[in-house]
Amino acid sequence: MFINQRITSKSIIRACIFGTLFGLCGVGLFAVLLLSANDEKEEVADTEKQTVVNATKNESTLFYASQHGAFSTLEGASQLVAAHPTLNKSAIVEVDGQFYVWSKISTAKLTEETIPSSFSKAFTISSNACPSKAIAKVPVHLKDEHALKIYFEKNDGIKDLPKDWESFMQSIATLSEDVNVIRLHTLSYYLTENECLKIDFNS
């Protein structure tokens, strides 16, 4: 009778120990799963936040070029321009070693028919690497039609213009009064003068 009681007591103690261990393991596993779920939620939230930031950034600098051709050499692009008098106000823009013949740049898709034919090429302008605040704001100024006028009012909220902006507006006005043509040549000029400005094409 004493032996049975002794065994029963040990069994009860062992059962209590195992029960406690299993309980602690269960609580630990639940805590790990809970922390993992919170981390996933935070990661998703961060990803969504970054997506919104990127979308806003891209939307603020989205432009459309009327593109007539793309060439691997400047000579090829120049031959296209020389062969078509209607491209006398166009510009050849180099991006990553490719030469693009553009006739206009707009803030909305260009749908007008052209000779030679063209299509609306979407792109963004990156200026984050520009040390000069005025040059970094070139994409913003290109969106603002007031800043692209030969005689613009400085009190229209236009700030941080490059030093040669006004003189360039005056010189380009002799070429065209079309704001989309002016925007094209303004971008072409500042791209050539400032390597920190980069064009990125949207898929």
C-alpha positions in Angstrom: 0.0 0.0 0.0 2.9 2.3 0.8 4.6 1.5 -2.5 1.4 2.4 -4.5 1.1 5.7 -2.7 4.8 6.5 -3.4 4.4 5.7 -7.1 1.2 7.7 -7.2 2.9 10.7 -5.6 5.8 10.6 -8.0 3.4 10.3 -11.0 1.5 13.3 -9.8 4.7 15.3 -9.4 5.9 14.2 -12.8 2.6 15.0 -14.4 2.6 18.5 -12.8 6.1 19.1 -14.1 5.3 18.0 -17.6 2.1 19.9 -17.6 3.9 23.0 -16.6 6.5 22.5 -19.3 4.0 21.9 -22.0 2.0 24.9 -20.8 5.1 27.1 -21.0 5.9 25.8 -24.4 2.4 26.5 -25.6 2.5 30.1 -24.3 6.0 30.6 -25.9 4.8 29.2 -29.2 1.7 31.5 -29.1 3.9 34.5 -28.3 6.3 33.7 -31.2 3.3 33.4 -33.6 1.8 36.6 -32.4 5.1 38.5 -32.8 5.6 37.0 -36.3 2.1 38.1 -37.3 2.8 41.7 -36.0 6.1 41.8 -37.9 4.3 40.8 -41.1 1.6 43.4 -40.6 4.3 46.1 -40.0 6.2 44.9 -43.1 3.1 45.1 -45.2 2.2 48.5 -43.8 5.8 49.8 -44.5 5.6 48.4 -48.1 2.2 50.0 -48.7 3.5 53.3 -47.3 6.6 53.2 -49.5 4.4 52.4 -52.5 2.3 55.4 -51.8 5.4 57.6 -51.4 6.8 56.3 -54.7 3.5 56.7 -56.5 3.2 60.3 -55.3 6.8 61.0 -56.3 6.3 59.6 -59.7 3.0 61.3 -60.3 4.6 64.7 -59.4 7.2 64.4 -62.1 5.4 62.4 -64.9 5.8 63.7 -68.4 5.0 62.6 -71.9 7.2 63.1 -75.0 6.1 63.0 -78.6 8.7 60.4 -79.8 9.4 60.0 -83.5 12.3 57.6 -83.2 15.1 56.0 -81.1 18.6 55.5 -82.4 21.8 54.0 -81.1 23.9 56.9 -82.6 23.5 60.6 -82.8 24.1 60.4 -86.5 21.0 58.2 -87.0 18.8 60.6 -85.0 20.2 63.6 -86.9 19.4 62.0 -90.3 15.7 61.5 -89.3 15.5 65.2 -88.3 17.2 66.3 -91.5 14.8 64.2 -93.6 11.6 65.8 -92.2 11.1 69.6 -92.2 8.3 69.1 -89.7 10.9 68.2 -87.1 12.6 71.6 -87.4 11.6 72.3 -83.7 12.5 68.9 -82.4 15.3 68.0 -80.1 17.5 64.9 -79.8 17.6 63.7 -76.2 20.2 61.2 -75.1 19.3 58.7 -72.4 21.6 55.9 -71.4 23.4 55.9 -74.7 20.3 56.0 -76.8 19.3 59.0 -78.9 15.6 59.9 -79.0 13.9 62.3 -81.4 11.2 64.3 -79.5 9.1 67.1 -80.8 7.2 68.0 -77.7 6.9 67.3 -74.0 3.6 67.6 -72.2 2.2 66.8 -68.8 -0.6 64.8 -70.4 -0.6 62.1 -73.1 -0.1 63.5 -76.6 -2.6 62.1 -79.0 -2.3 64.4 -82.0 -1.2 62.9 -85.4 2.2 63.9 -86.6 4.5 63.7 -89.6 6.5 61.6 -89.3 4.4 59.5 -87.0 5.0 59.5 -83.2 3.7 58.1 -80.0 3.5 59.3 -76.4 6.5 58.2 -74.4 6.0 58.4 -70.6 9.0 59.3 -68.4 10.0 60.8 -65.1 12.8 63.1 -64.2 15.0 62.3 -61.2 16.8 65.2 -59.5 17.6 63.8 -56.1 21.4 63.8 -56.7 21.5 67.5 -57.6 23.4 69.5 -55.0 21.8 72.7 -56.2 18.3 73.3 -54.9 17.4 75.3 -58.0 18.5 72.5 -60.4 16.8 69.9 -58.2 13.6 71.8 -58.7 13.8 71.8 -62.5 11.2 69.0 -62.8 8.8 71.1 -60.7 9.4 74.2 -62.9 8.8 72.1 -66.0 5.4 71.3 -64.7 4.5 74.9 -64.2 3.4 76.6 -67.4 3.8 80.0 -65.7 7.6 79.4 -65.3 7.9 78.5 -69.0 6.6 81.9 -70.2 9.0 84.5 -71.4 7.6 87.1 -69.1 6.5 85.3 -66.0 5.5 87.0 -62.7 7.8 86.1 -59.9 5.1 86.6 -57.4 3.2 83.7 -58.9 4.9 81.5 -56.2 7.8 80.5 -58.5 10.8 80.0 -56.3 14.4 78.7 -56.6 14.8 79.1 -60.4 18.2 78.4 -61.9 20.2 81.6 -62.5 20.0 81.3 -66.3 16.3 80.4 -66.4 15.0 83.8 -67.4 17.6 84.4 -70.1 17.0 80.9 -71.5 13.2 81.5 -71.7 13.9 84.7 -73.7 16.1 82.9 -76.1 13.8 79.9 -76.6 10.8 82.1 -77.2 12.1 82.9 -80.7 11.8 79.2 -81.6 8.2 78.6 -80.6 5.3 79.9 -78.5 4.1 76.3 -77.9 4.6 75.6 -74.2 5.2 71.9 -75.0 8.0 72.8 -77.4 9.5 75.2 -74.9 9.3 72.5 -72.2 11.2 70.1 -74.5 14.1 72.4 -75.2 14.3 73.6 -71.6 14.6 70.0 -70.4 17.1 69.2 -73.2 19.3 72.2 -72.1 19.3 71.4 -68.4 20.0 67.7 -69.0 23.0 68.6 -71.1 24.3 71.1 -68.5 23.6 69.0 -65.4 24.5 65.3 -65.1 22.6 65.0 -61.9 19.3 65.2 -63.8 18.2 61.8 -65.0 15.4 60.5 -67.2 13.7 57.3 -66.2 11.2 55.6 -68.6 8.0 54.1 -67.2 7.0 50.6 -68.3 
